[in-house]
C-alpha cells in the first residue's frame, strides 16, 4: 500500500482538525499516541528481551507521548526510567508526570548513566515541529544515541531530524539512525531517509479527516493501534512513499 506523507504545516493542521472536526481533546490524542508507541515497543521488544526501558522526553507534545507510553509500558511489566530534563509546567504534562511518580517510576537527570543499564530506548525528545540546532540539555543524549548499541525507537521523527530533509549534515544527530520509527497519524517526508522498521499509529482518524488530507488508513489488525508499513528501507520501498509536501503547500 502506498503511504502518503504529511509535511509540518499539514501535520499541525490535521491535529487542529482532529480537535475541531473530530472533537478530540489534546489529552485524548496524546493518550492514543502514547498507547500506539507502547504497542510498537511491545511488538519489537517484548519483555523477554529485557524490561529496562529508558524513555527520553522533550518539553512538548512528543515528550508527552513518551510519558503516556512509559505509563502503559509499566503496566505491561516493563521497568521504565524517564529522562525529562525540561519538565513543562503545563497542567496536562504535570499530571502525566505525576501519574508516573504514583507508580514509583524513576526520573533521572543522567541519560548516559541510565543508558548503560537500558535494554531499549524510546526517543520522544523532538517531533515533527523541530527545526534548528540541537541544544542542551538534549545535545549529549542525542550524541549518545548515535553511538549506542542499545536499540532505539523514535516517536514520529528521530530527534534532531528535519521533517523534510532527514538527518542534519553535521553536528548532533548527523549519524543518528534508530532501529525503529513510529509515525503518528501519518508518515512525514523524512521517512525517505529512514531504513529501519516503520510503524504507523493513528487508529482514530475519522475517514472524513483522512480524505481531506488524502491519507490512506493502514490495515490495522484486531485490536492493534499500530500497523507495520512499507515505504522505507530500500530504493524499491522508497518509491512506495508518495510525498504530498508540494501539493499541500
N, C-alpha and C positions, 0 to 999 in steps of 0.2 A: 504494500500500500504506500502510495506517495504521501509524504508528510510535508505540509506547508509550514513555513516559519513565520514568526511574528517579530517585527523589529521593536525597538524600545518604545517608540511612540504608540504603536498599536497594542503592545502588551499592556501599557498603562491604561489605554482607552478601554481595552477589554475588561480589566479589573474594575473600572468605573461602571461599565455596563452590567457586570455581574452584581454590583451593589445597587444599581438602579433598576434596570430591566429585570435582572434575576432576583432581586430582593434579598440578596445575601448580605450579612454583616461582615465586617473585616474579621471579627472573631471566628465566624464560620469558615471563611475562606482560608484563614491561617490553620485552623484545625484540620480541614480537609487536606491542605497541602502537607502539613506535618505528618498526618496519617499516611499519605502516599509515600513520603520519604521513609518512614519507619518500615513500610511494607517492602520497599526496594532493598533496604538493608537486610531485612529478614530473608529475602529471596536470594541475595548473592552471598550473604554471610550469616548463615543460621547460627544459633548459639553454640552448636557443637564445634564451630571453628574458633571460638573464643568470645567471651562475653564482655570484655573491656572495650567500650566504645567511647572514643574522645570526640565530643561534639563542639566544633568551633563556631561560635555565633557572633555575627556582626550586630551593629546597633539598630538595623532597620528590619523590614519585613522578612528578609531572608533569615536573619537571626531568629526572629520569632518562629519561623517554620522549623528551625533547628531545635528550639526549646520544646515545641509541641512534639516533634519526633522523638526527642530524648525521653519525654514522659511515656509515650507509647512503648519505646524500647525497654524501659524499666519494667513495664507491665508484661512484656514478652519474656522477661527473665534475664535481660542484659544488665550490665553494670555501667551505666553511662557516667562520664565525667564531663563537666561543662566548662569550656573556656569562653568567657563572656566579659572581656575587659572593659567594654564601653556600654555599661548597662543603662538602658533607657529609663527615663522617669515617667514615661507614658504608662497610664493605668493598666492597659492591656498587657504590656511587656512585664510590668511588675507582678501582675497576677500569674503570668506564665512562669516566672522565676520562682515565685512563692510556692506554686504547685510542685515544683521540683524539690525545693527545700523541704516541703512537708513530707516528701518521700525519702528524705535524707540523701538525695543525690548530691554528690560533692561538686563544688565550684573550685576552679583552680586559676591562678594567675600565671602558672608556669606551663606553657604549652609544650615546650621542648622536653621538660621533665616528664610530663604526663604521656607524651608520645612514646617514650621508652617502654611503657607497660601496656600500650594500646594494642588491641587486635585489629581495630578498624577505626577509621576517622570519617566523620561526617563534616564536610566543608560547607558551612552555612554562613560564611562571612559576608560575601558580596553577591548580589543578584544581577538582574538584567539592567538595573539603573546605574550600575557602577561606571565611572569614567575617570580618567586622570591617572595619577600615580598612586601606588600603594604607600600608605604612611603608617607610622607607629600608632597603635601597638600591634598592627597586623603584618608588618613587613617581615619580621623574623618567623612567625608561624608559616607564612606562605613560602619563604625560603626553605623552611624545614620540610614542608610538604613536597617541595620539588625533589628532594633527595631521599626521603624516607622510602623504605621498602614496605611499610605498612600500607595496605590497600585503602584507597580513599574514594568516597562517593561525594560528588559535588552537587549542590542543590541549585538547579536552574542555570547556573554558569560556574565554571571553575573560577574561583576568586582570583582577581586581577585581570581576567579576560575581558576584552571588549565584546559587547553583544554582537557587533557586526564583523569585527576583524579577528576575533580569537585572541590568542596569547600575545602579550606585548613583545616587541622585538628585543628589548633589553630590560634589565632590572628584575625585581622580584616577580616571579610568575612566568618569565620567558620560557622556562623549561618545565612548567607545571602541567602535567598530563595525567589527571586522575584516571583510575581504572573504570569508574562508573559515573554516569551523569543521569540525573533525573530532571527532565524538563517539565515545568509546571504549567499546566493548561495547554501549552503547545511548544514545540522546539523553537529556539531562537537561531538567527543566522550563523552564530558561532559554531553550530554543530558540524559545519563542513570541515572544521579543523579538528574535530574530536574523533578518536579512533577506538574508544573502548565500548563497554556495554552501555546501552542507552535505553532508558525507560521514559515514558510519558505518564504523568499523573494529573488527572483532571476529570475524573468521572463524576462531574457535577455540572458541566457546562450545558445550559439549555440549547436545544437544537437551533432555536432562533438566533442566539448569540453566535454559535458556531458558523451558521450560514452567513451572518453579517460579515465575518472575518474570513470567510471562505476556508474554514478549517474542516479537516476530516477527523471524526471521532474514532480513536483506535478501537480495536476489537477487544474490549475488556472481557475477561473470563470470570464466571462465577461471581464471587464477592470481592474480587480483586479491585483495588483502587489504582492499580498501575498496569501498564502494558509494555512489554519489551518491543522495541520497534527497530526497523532498519533505517537506513538513511545516513549511516556513518560508518567509518572504519576502512572502507576500500573505495577506490575510484568508482567502481560499479555501483556500490551502495550510495555514494555521494550523489550520483545522478538522480536518485530517487527523491532527494530533498528538493522541493520546489520553493525557492525563496520568494516571498511576497514583498520584501522591503521596498523595491522600486515601485510596484503597483500601488502599495498602500501609502507611500509617501512619508 
